Amino acid sequence: AYSGISFVVSSDRDNTPYSLVLYDATGPEEKAMYSVSLSANTDSASAGEPVSIPWSNFTPTEGSESFHPDRARGLFFSFESGDGSPVRVCIRDLTLTQE
């Protein structure tokens, strides 16, 4: 079984805030989202920052139900520059973490 998700992130700005959002579906019209907020602390010229997040760190965006990896349907990243100016971000080596 998988215990979480991991990836490497780099940004051309220090402390770029971002969220990783996972969603699951219990039916065609029923979708739930779970998120975790992070900050990219590396320079884009560097090797990047390894990130590993266990499923238990994801909190529901609405309600209180826990994330169920077996119902996962997708994910997306949301980045903020803070001042509205462009920011370059690289996500690579996205994998599921095994127990």
Secondary structure, 3 states (H helix, E strand, C coil): CEEEEEEEEEECCCCEEEEEEEEEEEECCEEEEEEEEEEECCECCCCCEEEEEEHHHCEECCCCCCCCHHHEEEEEEEECCCCCCCCCEEEEEEEEEEC
